[in-house]
Amino acid sequence: MAVRGEVRLDGQPLSAGVILFHCGDGDDRLSAVGYIEDGVFEIAAKDGPFAGTAAIEFQAKPIPQDQLEVELERAAKARKPPQLAVVPIPPQYGPQSELTVEVTRSGQNRFDFNLRSKR
């Protein structure tokens, strides 16, 4: 199913991150993955979660390898620490997250999340 929505952290759009929709249990568990950019995510139907209850997990967005290499080279030449911007995700929204959504076969499947740094 196609899904989309917004993600805010402490009231501000999450600049970058990853959202996972975990569907099913045990060996049958599958995950649909979407990237969050400027607080917005969208996953096409062909890549989206199955209808039913999906557990939600958030992760920091990985730094692309080419960007990492450029920054490490720049930092080495400047003899300064690299400037790698990773948006931290509060741990309560990681693998142990208790967030769930109900994905439907019909309807918009729009999910907005308001994450908080502190519990």
Secondary structure, 3 states (H helix, E strand, C coil): CCEEEEEEECCEECCEEEEEEEECCHHHCEEEEEEEECCEEEECHHHCCCCEEEEEEEECCCCCHHHHHHHHHHHHHHCCCCCCCCCCCCHHHCCCCCCEEEECCCCCCECCEEECCCC
